[in-house]
Amino acid sequence: MPHNSLAPTEYPVHELIARRRSPRDFIITPISQEDLWSILEAARWAPSCFNEQPWRFLVAHREDSEDFERLLTCLVEANQAWCCRASALILCVAKHDYTLNGLPNDWAVHDVGIAVGYMALQAVAIGHFTHAMAGFDKKRAREVCEIPEGFAPVTMVAIGKAPEPDVPLERSRKPAETNVFTSIFGDALNQKV
Ligand SMILES: Cc1cc2nc3c(=O)[nH]c(=O)nc-3n(C[C@H](O)[C@H](O)[C@H](O)COP(=O)(O)O)c2cc1C
């Protein structure tokens, strides 16, 4: 799939959304501090329940070999195989409880997900791609990254430039009627426009 190809959407969406994808390979290249911070800044401005901002990001540039290696070795082998060429790796962590009252924050993982989504779009806007991953060893991540109690690893994200042509991807989505309903679960929302 060419570098700038667009998702075949059923309805118009912003070009950033259509261009975003999760590449399965990267060109070995550093990312500038400016670009990496721009991607992190997008995450910073994500909405969150009670503005708790429950996300924590453990970040490694590929040039910071000790940090990069620490994060890389948390990934399962299949992800390490291509993430070793990423420009940066991020371990996304959620704070379980609200800081205000110590009660469980049931939306913490949800809000980390929004922040990762913001990162993905900002990355595309400035010529990079992100790829979120569940395929990593959470226990190992907790140990080697010294994650304290009260925080939980959620996902890892690789950032980089995608090669052109990229590893071909089967990009598809379920039809909307399978997951967009009226107020009755399973009753497909009318798509007549
Ligand atoms: C939470 C989450 C976990 C994922 N885990 C992995 C993973 O471990 N390895 C991988 O190659 N892709 C992983 N992906 C990428 C998905 O496979 C990908 O987003 C999906 O196939 C849709 O493709 P697209 O992002 O290019 O639209 C993950 C995505 C998300 C959001």
The ligand as an ORCA input file, in Angstrom:
! r2SCAN-3c Opt
* xyz 0 1
  C      -4.981     -1.710     21.551
  C      -4.356     -2.169     20.267
  C      -3.485     -3.252     20.287
  C      -2.843     -3.657     19.113
  N      -1.875     -4.636     19.190
  C      -1.122     -4.908     18.105
  C       0.018     -5.766     18.200
  O       0.399     -6.244     19.275
  N       0.717     -6.019     17.053
  C       0.351     -5.495     15.843
  O       1.030     -5.742     14.851
  N      -0.705     -4.649     15.734
  C      -1.433     -4.334     16.826
  N      -2.476     -3.426     16.733
  C      -2.802     -2.812     15.442
  C      -4.126     -3.317     14.881
  O      -3.954     -4.621     14.382
  C      -4.590     -2.347     13.773
  O      -4.873     -1.104     14.367
  C      -5.830     -2.865     13.059
  O      -5.525     -4.024     12.315
  C      -6.399     -1.827     12.112
  O      -5.424     -1.414     11.190
  P      -5.065      0.122     10.995
  O      -4.627      0.665     12.342
  O      -3.932      0.153      9.985
  O      -6.296      0.811     10.510
  C      -3.129     -3.030     17.884
  C      -4.028     -1.944     17.870
  C      -4.612     -1.506     19.045
  C      -5.532     -0.302     18.996
*
